[in-house]
Amino acid sequence: MSVYRYALTFEGKVSPHDDMGEQMGLEASTTLGAGLDPAIGAEGASARFDALITNDADGSFTLQGEVTLGGGSLSIASVQPGALEETADASIQHGVAECTITGGSGSFSGATGTMVMNFTVDDKARFVDAQSAVVFC
C-alpha cells in the first residue's frame, strides 16, 4: 500500500448552478512546487479542484468533487455539513470542511483517506483553499 500526503493552496471561483443558489460550482487550480511525490505532480505542473456544493436552508453545505493531480484523480465527498462563518473583514467568509476520499484513478486507483479544506470566499466569489490530504491506495 502507498501513502501520499499533500498540502496545496487552490485558488479559483464559485458560481451558481441554479437560480435559487442551492447548488454552486467550484473551480480552482494551483501550480505545484518542488519536493512533491511524482504521483502528486512535478514542479511547475498544475492541479485542479472541482466540486459541486449543495447549500442547505440552515446555512450549512455539503460537497462532492474531484482533485486532479499529476498521477490521477481523487473523488471526494464531505463527511458532515460544513458552514461559512463571518470574519473581521465583512467581504470575506471562512469555512472548513472535512472530506472522505471515496476513490480515485491512475496512481490513486482504489484510494481512501481524508482531505481537509480550510478556505475563504470573498464577495466577488473568489475561493482560496489551504487543502491537505492523506491518501491510501
Protein Blocks (a to p, Z undefined) as FASTA:
>chain_A
ZZdddddddddddddfbfnomaccddddddddehiafklopehiacdddddddddfkopa
cdddddddfkbccddddfbdcdddddfblkbccdddddddfbdehjlgoiacdddddddd
dfkopacddddddddZZ
